[in-house]
Structure formats: structure tokens, C-alpha cells
């Protein structure tokens, strides 16, 4: 029964992520089911009783193309770039981002630290394409199509965020207000960090009456309190950070808190501080700046209990003052300004330096701006996702940031291959943005390049794996299933981050990233031989077992080894196994 309930919950979570919310309770992240959302989904609720968005839900081509098929990814080894297995490995996925997110939902659930996206702004000027059609200002469903398009993707993105993860979204005035309401619905209003205002080089032609010189950067955390821990502006003091023990502000007079007016006895030489008199002690009273009687912030009991946090200082007047040490060479947190007036220049220069005039891409983001975003998260091993990757600025920024601070961040980029690019003779070249902009940019950033002015720029020396979005037909026999499972190895490679093949056999495959290994057992009858093979592998191993029987003990056998961690095969693949069995 427990297994059945878990399967039902997983199915609901996969199909209707909006039904689930996450809250922090007693230091733990707790998942809750929104009963009101269930009633609305069942048609029993009344949207008129709720504050939020309503729009016509518009299907996409992906919905029709995926009927009877499983969204998957195809690993294109010939386009992999490997310079040093000890360096971070990034991922570029070519294809529809809705498709890619469907796959990532069962390979990277609750694994992503930072998401940044720069979706189409839906200006009505041809920047937004829906089901292969340009959505212009004359389209009566322009806003509905955009909300339907983005809402589906944000709900999948929510599944990918770690409990302490954050998402940033660039947007302008056209859809900022609807997007805020949409994000309130998807991520929860309580998780809204707030919009940043990003200054841009506005032009006089951008608006009829106002020179537009701003965009927005919306930010939401996965759970309440996550942003407090992840996005705080910190600085480390070399000295003790302290504040006076005397109360200030409201109710700081003796008559306000008479119980907190008493002498404290101190010895400036030894630093001794007591509430009772001792030999050689000096009396110190809480005196306000005007000389009148004030009061202390602490009671006598708290002074006795936490007196080790008290120090003595001299005022400019020469009088002795008592201070409370708030931090001793530790971080003190203060909020960030809502206006971003740094790193706001255009990104076209950086892109042209890499690709020259071939970089025919409109309004690329500045890599420094993306570094600023990624650096808000203190984890230097963070996993970063951008599923509107465009020219690949996010990947470029992550690589640069790693090179600057020694981090091991990894980036997953998703972009389509749409658009038209022409050769020197004016002929239309095969392929689109991924072929002519995103991939070559990342390749040159990794391997090095020469700017149009002849400046040599050294490569950053990291790695890139390339995937294409693909569909796999549902197998109808065990033989077909075996072929299907082997083809699905790409998904497990992506999940584990191990791409370099070590050994491939009909019974199993072994891959590595230089520091850990991925082992996939295709034939549960070969478990004893697999066990012997794994005894010779040094380092940590993540193992997956494709077992045709639910009571198979192959996973337990492999899990006997101290360096082997057996993980469950993603649920969609397991569902296929049991479907075939039945």
C-alpha cells in the first residue's frame, strides 16, 4: 500500500506540480498538497473567488508530438568538448525547452541551485513565436499564449529547484505585472524575493512619452527563508562588530524601563564586568547623550548569563561605555539594493569579440551581469540552469566565474536551433542559433579565440557535453525494451554527470567524470559478474539497475560494496518496465 501511495503521489507531482507547495517548518522543508488547487482542477472551485490570473490555455505542438512517446535526450558525442576531466563539465541541450524540462524533471528533480531565464518579452514585434507562428500585437490571444507558454515551463522549473534554490527572470514592462502574478501562483507569494530594477541604455524611440531605461529581474526562492540564507550581502569584519549596551531609540529613558536602570561595575584594566561591586570597580550607568538617565538593553540576569559578550570601550568624551559583541570576525548580513546599476552594459561587444560579425544575435546579455546573478548564490559548486539560453551568455559567465574564484559550478543550457543565418555569399546556411551562435561561442570560450582586433584570449579549459532533444517510442516487447534502455543511457549519464565511457558491454556500461563513476546494469542475471567488476573500480560509484522483477535483489547485491551507491531508475523508465511485464 505504501508503495502504491508513493507511486500515486509521484504521478500527481509529475503531471500537476502546481498542487504541491513547500514550506519551512522547524528548520525542515515540508511538502504540502494545496486542496484548493485540487478543487479548482476538478472544476469544483470558483476562480472568481480567488485573486490571480486567468487565461486561455493554449496547447503546444510538443503536447501532440509526445503522445505515446517518452521525451528523451540523445547524447551527441561528436560535439562534446573535453579538455580536462578534473574541470567542471557543462551541458548544452538543443531542442524545445518544454521537451528538455520534461526530461530534466526526472533526471534533476530538486537538484538545481540557480535558474536564470530571459524569456521572450512578448512585445508584439515578432520576438515571441508560438507553435511556429509569430505572435504579433494583432493576436487577440497574445497574452494568453505567452502565459500558457511560460506557465508550463515555470511549473517544471519549480520541480527542479533545490529547497535552498532561487530563480531569476529578466522581463520588461510588457509582461512584468502578469509574470509577477504567475510566479506568485507557481512559486508562492511568500517566496517572492522581489524585483530588482536593472538599468539599461534606453533609447528615445522605445516609448512615446518616456525614455525607457530599465528592465526587471524577478527573483523567487524555492522555500521561505531560502533567499535570506542564499542572497544576503555579507562582509567579514577583522574586528569585533559591537553595539552599545545602552538602549537607544524608543523607550530609552529611565522612566520608560526603570528596572533596566542600574549600575554595572567594571575594571578597565582587566576588562572585568559584573553586576555586583568588587574591589577597584568603577560604576557605569546608562547615560543618554544629553546626560540624562537612560536604561540598558539587557537585564542583570542576562548580563550574568552572557557577560562574555561584553567589552569596554571609551567614548570620545572619555567616559567608559559597555558594548555587546554582535560578531567576532564573522559575517554580518545586510540586504541588497533593489536597483542594479552595475554590469548593465550591452552584451553585444563580448559576443562579437568571440564570433565576429557572425554573431547575429539581438540584445545578448552582458556576461558580467550573469556573473553578478550566479554569484548571489554562495555555493561555488552550484548547478545553474538556463532554459532560454539564446547566445549562451549564462554558460560563458559560469565558466568565467569558475576561472576567477576556483569554483566548480556546472551549467545546463537549453536552446533551440531556430533562426536563419546566411553565408558570405548570401546563401542560407543549414542550422540556426544553436549551430551558429550558442555552440561555437561556448567552444571558443573553452578552447580560446582571437578577437577581430587580433587579441589572443586563452581558453578557460572546461568541458561541454552536447545533447539533442528526441522522442523514444514506447517499446512493445522485452527485446524492444532492452534496446530502449540502452538508448536511455544518455539520461542516466546526464543525471550522474559521467560522460566518458570506460567499458560498454551487453550486460552493463561503465562511465566516469574523472572523480566518480556511473555503472548501469542492463541484465540482472549478470549481477554476480557485475559485482566482481565493481570490486576493481576505485572511487565512488553511482549505480542503476534495470530489473524486470520488482522483487529482484540485484540492487542490494551491488549495494554491499562500500563505494557503491545504488539509485533508483527514473520513474518513467520503471513504469515502462512494469507495463511490459504486465
BELCOR-V48391 format. One record per residue. N is the residue number from 1. D_FIRST is the distance of its C-alpha to the first C-alpha in whole Angstrom. Layout:
BEGIN
n->(N:N)
d_first->(D_FIRST:D_FIRST)
END
This chain:
BEGIN
n->(1:2:3:4:5:6:7:8:9:10:11:12:13:14:15:16:17:18:19:20:21:22:23:24:25:26:27:28:29:30:31:32:33:34:35:36:37:38:39:40:41:42:43:44:45:46:47:48:49:50:51:52:53:54:55:56:57:58:59:60:61:62:63:64:65:66:67:68:69:70:71:72:73:74:75:76:77:78:79:80:81:82:83:84:85:86:87:88:89:90:91:92:93:94:95:96:97:98:99:100:101:102:103:104:105:106:107:108:109:110:111:112:113:114:115:116:117:118:119:120:121:122:123:124:125:126:127:128:129:130:131:132:133:134:135:136:137:138:139:140:141:142:143:144:145:146:147:148:149:150:151:152:153:154:155:156:157:158:159:160:161:162:163:164:165:166:167:168:169:170:171:172:173:174:175:176:177:178:179:180:181:182:183:184:185:186:187:188:189:190:191:192:193:194:195:196:197:198:199:200:201:202:203:204:205:206:207:208:209:210:211:212:213:214:215:216:217:218:219:220:221:222:223:224:225:226:227:228:229:230:231:232:233:234:235:236:237:238:239:240:241:242:243:244:245:246:247:248:249:250:251:252:253:254:255:256:257:258:259:260:261:262:263:264:265:266:267:268:269:270:271:272:273:274:275:276:277:278:279:280:281:282:283:284:285:286:287:288:289:290:291:292:293:294:295:296:297:298:299:300:301:302:303:304:305:306:307:308:309:310:311:312:313:314:315:316:317:318:319:320:321:322:323:324:325:326:327:328:329:330:331:332:333:334:335:336:337:338:339:340:341:342:343:344:345:346:347:348:349:350:351:352:353:354:355:356:357:358:359:360:361:362:363:364:365:366:367:368:369:370:371:372:373:374:375:376:377:378:379:380:381:382:383:384:385:386:387:388:389:390:391:392:393:394:395:396:397:398:399:400:401:402:403:404:405:406:407:408:409:410:411:412:413:414:415:416:417:418:419:420:421:422:423:424:425:426:427:428:429:430:431:432:433:434:435:436:437:438:439:440:441:442:443:444:445:446:447:448:449:450:451:452:453:454:455:456:457:458:459:460:461:462:463:464:465:466:467:468:469:470:471:472:473:474:475:476:477:478:479:480:481:482:483:484:485:486:487:488:489:490:491:492:493:494:495:496:497:498:499:500:501:502:503:504:505:506:507:508:509:510:511:512:513:514:515:516:517:518:519:520:521:522:523:524:525:526:527:528:529:530:531:532:533:534:535:536:537:538:539:540:541:542:543:544:545:546:547:548:549:550:551:552:553:554:555:556:557:558:559:560:561:562:563:564:565:566:567:568:569:570:571:572:573:574:575:576:577:578:579:580:581:582)
d_first->(0:4:5:5:6:9:10:11:12:14:15:17:18:20:21:22:23:25:22:21:24:25:27:28:27:29:30:26:25:22:20:20:20:23:22:26:25:22:25:28:26:25:29:28:30:34:35:38:37:36:38:37:38:38:39:38:36:37:35:36:37:34:32:34:34:31:30:28:29:27:29:30:33:36:38:42:43:47:46:45:47:47:50:48:45:45:45:42:41:41:39:41:38:41:39:38:36:33:32:33:30:28:28:28:25:23:26:27:24:25:28:31:34:36:36:40:41:44:43:45:47:48:51:52:54:52:50:47:46:43:42:45:48:49:49:52:53:54:50:49:45:46:44:41:41:41:39:36:37:37:34:31:32:32:29:28:30:28:25:27:29:28:28:32:33:35:36:40:41:45:46:49:51:50:46:46:45:42:41:40:39:36:35:35:32:31:31:32:35:35:34:38:40:43:45:48:51:52:56:57:60:61:63:65:64:61:61:64:65:63:63:59:59:55:51:48:45:42:40:36:34:30:30:32:35:34:38:39:38:39:42:44:48:49:52:53:56:58:59:58:56:58:58:61:60:62:60:61:60:60:61:62:65:66:66:63:61:64:62:61:65:66:68:66:68:68:70:71:72:69:66:65:64:64:64:66:70:71:74:75:72:73:72:70:69:67:69:69:71:73:74:72:70:66:63:61:57:56:57:59:56:54:57:57:53:53:57:56:55:59:62:65:67:70:71:73:76:75:73:70:67:64:61:57:55:52:52:54:54:50:49:50:48:49:48:49:51:50:53:53:56:56:55:56:58:57:55:58:60:57:56:60:61:58:58:62:62:59:57:57:54:55:54:52:51:53:51:52:51:47:48:48:45:43:45:44:41:42:39:42:39:37:36:37:36:39:38:41:43:46:49:47:48:45:45:48:48:45:47:50:48:47:51:52:50:48:45:42:41:39:39:37:40:39:42:43:46:48:51:55:57:60:62:66:67:65:63:59:57:54:51:50:49:47:50:53:52:48:48:52:52:49:51:54:53:51:54:57:59:63:63:66:68:68:66:64:61:59:55:52:51:47:45:43:41:41:38:39:36:35:33:31:31:27:28:28:28:27:31:31:27:29:32:30:28:31:32:30:31:33:30:29:32:32:29:30:34:35:38:40:40:40:39:38:37:35:33:32:34:35:36:38:39:41:39:36:35:32:31:29:28:28:28:26:28:31:29:31:34:32:32:36:36:34:36:39:38:39:37:34:32:29:27:24:23:23:21:20:18:14:15:19:20:23:22:22:25:27:25:27:30:31:32:29:26:23:22:19:21:20:18:20:21:18:17:20:20:17:19:22:20:19)
END
